Amino acid sequence: MTGAGSGSLAFGKEQSFKGSLETDANSDPQYWQFGRDETLTDLSLDNQLQRLDEAGAVESVESVKQNFEGAVEVEAAISSDTFGDVEDLVFNDGGTQFTNGRPNSGKIYAGVDYLDGVAERELVGCIPVDFTPVSYEQGGMTTFSISLLYATENVDTSIMPSNVTAVTGGTSAPSHAITVDIDGTTITKLQSAEVSISNIARFQYGSVSPEPIDAVIEKPETEVTTEAIFSGPSRLEYALGAADATSPQDRLVSVPGTIDITVDGTQVSTYNFSALKVATEAWNNVISSDDTTESISWNADGDPAVSIA
């Protein structure tokens, strides 16, 4: 950034890897804003240079480009206007869950109006790698973040789309837009919560180009973390093995869970977890004037481990 208002950001959904964008009823390409409070936390590229040595030379004499790979990461407040379109970039089975095969892909447009001109980048073949669909802190906006790899890019001064679906007022998710249920019980004194999905997709390379030629779903893994003001031992019992457990059991039971996002009466998404198991559990501020809280990380498993309603 070279000052407030100098940056621009938008995305579109590719119909095929590195292909044309999805269109509207008038056959015009469609573009969306990620959300308000957008932050481009990473935009970098790697030429994966390999140094070559030569007999008699003390230092390397040449660097040769191998594979090309770009990375981009965006964080923004969840909005009922555009969050479903962000989810379409991530979940390759109808935008609601994962299936084997190719991941969904998109194009991201990033631009900067600097003091002497404009620089705009079109990032092509963007595939999701990590997705945090829910990041909640009590008293703050509920946000998401998405990390993608991109296959190639174009740079110009006039490629930023103008017909972008923008976020409207009153559609961004505050902290009271989130409801977390574990095994049918709502966590009422929730202080923080996060859903993180990693290892979503990866590129495939060949011999014809340093750029990726295809992409494939990798092995998505989902984790849920919660922290709440302590209200009883029920979730500690799950950490020990099952409801009413008083000591560590040989096996842990799985319990279902949901995280619902509803903004001003409009349901944005409900994340359903079919089988949650406690990975870690901790008490915080036990001897303190602050509230005692319980922090838990849950592994989400199943087929699917996570789905969206």
N, C-alpha and C positions, 0 to 999 in steps of 0.2 A: 504494500500500500504506500502511496505517496501523499496521503491525506484522506480525510473522510469522504466517502462517496466516489472514490476513484476506482474501486474494484467492481467487477461484475462476474456473475456465476450462474450457470443454468445447466440442465441436462436433458437428454433425449434418450429414448429406448430404441436400440437397434433391432431390426427384424431378423438379422442374422449376424454372426460374428464379423465385425468390421464392415457390415453392410449398411444399407439405407435405413433411415429412421421410420418409426411408426408414424402414420399420418392420421389426420382427422377426416371428417366427412367430405371436406373439400380437397382431399389429397394433399394437404399442406403438412409438412413435418411438424410434430408436436414437441414442445419444450416445457419444462417445469422449473420453478424455483425450488430449492431444497427446503427452505423454511426461513423464518426470521432469525436474527442473530447468527447468520451463517458465518462460519470460520473455515477458511481453507488452511488446515493445519499441516498439510504436506502437499507439495507439488514438485516432484524431482524425477530425474531420469538417470539410468545407469547403462553405460555402453559396455560394461563388463570387459574392460581392456585387459589384455594379456601381454605382459612385458616379455621381450625377447632379448637374449644375451648374445654375445659374439666373442669368439676367442680373441684374447688380447685386450678386450675392453673391460674396464673396471665397473662401469655402470651399464644398465640396459641401453640398447641402441634403438629400440623401436617398441611401440605399443600398438597392438592390433585389436580392433573391435571384434568381439565375439557376438553374444546375443544382446539385443536391445530390450530394455524393460523400463517402463515408467510407473510411477506410484503417485496416487492422489488420495487425500483423506479430507472429508468434510464433516463438520459438526454443525448442528442447527437445532432450533426448537421444533418439536413435533407440531405439525399443523394438520387439521382435518382436511385442508384443501389439497395438500400434495403428498402427505406421508404414504398413502396407499401406492402412489406412483414410485416413490423411493423403494417400497417393499417389492414392487415388480422387478426392480433391478436385481434384487437379491434372491428371491425364491423362484426357482425355475419350473415349478409345477403349479401353473396358474396363479402365481404370485402369493401362494398360501403355504407352501412347504417345499421340501427338496425332493428331487428324483435324480436317478442316474442319467448320465449323458452330458450334453453341453450346458453350461450355465447361461443365464441371461446376460446380455451385454448392452452397453450404451455408449453414448458420446457425452463428454463434459466440455463445456465452454467456459473458459476463464479469461478475463481481460483486465488490463490495467490502463487507466488514463494517467500517464505520467506527464511531467511538466512540458515536454517537447513533442508529445505525440501519443499514439495508442498502440498497445501490443496485445494481441488476442491469440489464444491457443485453442485449437480443437483437438481434444484428446479422444482418440478413436480406439474401439475395441476394449472398453473399460469393463473388467470383470470383478465381481465382489470377492474379497479375501476375508475381511473381518467386518462384522456388523454388530453394533450395539444399539438395538432398536429402542431400548428404554434405559435412560440414565436419570434417576430421580433423586433429588435431595429435598427434604422437607423445607418449604419456604422459598423454593426457586422454581424456575421453569423446568419442565421435563424435556430433555433433549435426546437426540440420537447422534451416533457417529457412524460413518461408513468409510472403510478403507478399500481401495480398488487398485488393481494393476491396469495399465493401459498398454496397447500393442504398438501404437504409432501416433503421430500427431502432425497437425498442420498449423503453421504460424502465419498470421496476416494481420491486417489492420481493420478488417471489416467482415469478420466471419461470426461475430456475436449475434445470435438470433434476437429479433425484436418482439416476436409474438410469443412471449413466455407466459405461461399460466402462473400468476403470482399469488402469494398468500394474502388473504384479506383480513381485516380486523376482527378480533374476537374468535379466531380459530386456532390460536396457539395454546398448547397444553400447559396449564399451571400445575403446581404440585398437587392440588386437590382433584386433578383429573385422573389419578391413578388409583386402582383398586387391586390389591394383591391377595389372592386366596390360596391357601395351602390345605389340601385335603378337605376342602369345603368350608374352611374357617378363614374369615377375613382378618388380616393383620391391621388392626385399627390404629395403633400408635407407630406406624411405619415412619422411620427416619430417613432411610435411604434404600434404594433398590436398583439393581442393574441386571440386564440380560445381555450376555455376550456370546456371539457365535463366531467361531474361528475356523480356519482351514476350509473355506467354502469352495474355492475354485483355484485352478492353476493353468498356466499356459502350456502348450505343446509346441516344440520347435522342430525344424527339419534342416535340410542342407541347402534350400533354395534361397534363404534370406536370413539376415540376423533378426528380423522381426518374427514374433509368434505367428504361426500359421493356423492355430486352432486353440480351443480351450476346453477344459473338462472339469466336471465337479470333482473335488478332491475328497475330503472326509469331514464334513461339518461336525463340529462339536459345540454343544450349548451348555452354558453355565449360568445359573441364577444366583445372585447374592442379595441378601436382605439384612437390614439392621433395624431393630424395633426396640422401643422401651419395654423392658422386661415385664411380662404380665403372667408368668407361670411357667411350669416345666414342660409343657406339652411338646415344644419343638426340641428341647433337650432329649426327651424320650425318643424322638425320631432319630436323633444323632446316636443314641445308644443302640438302636435297632428297631424299635416299634413302639406304638402307643403303650403306655403303662410300664415300659422297661425301666428297671432300677439299676442295671449294670450293663456293661457292653455285651452285646450279643454276637454270635458268630456270623450272622447275616443281617443285613439291613432290609427292611421292607421299603418298597417304592410307594410314593403317594402322588396323586395328581395335583396339578396347580394351574392357576390362571393369573394373568396380568391383563387387566382391562384398561383401555385408554378411552375416556369419554370427555369431550370438550363441549360444555354448555348444552348438554343433552344430545349431542351428536356422537355416536360411537365411531371412534377412529379405527381401532383394532383391538382384538382380544387374542392374546398369545396363550395357547393351550399347551401344557406340558403333561405328557402321558405318564411319565415315570420319573419322579424326583427322588434322589437319595442325598442325604447329608454327607458332604465331603469334610467340611470343617465346621466347628461351632465354638463360639467364644463369648464369655461375659466381659463387659467393659464397665468401668467406673463403679465397681462394687463398693469400694470404700471411698466415697466421694459425695460432695453436695450436689453433683450433677446426676441426672437420671441414669440408672443402671440400664444398659442396653445389651441386647443379644445379637451377635453377628453370625450369620450362617451363609456358607456357600453350598449350593446344591448342584450336583450333576444331573443333567436332563438326558435321559436315554429313551429308547423306543424307536419304533418305525411307523410314523415319524416321532422323533423326540420333541419337535416343536411344530405346531401348525397354527395358522391364523384364521380366525373367524371374523 
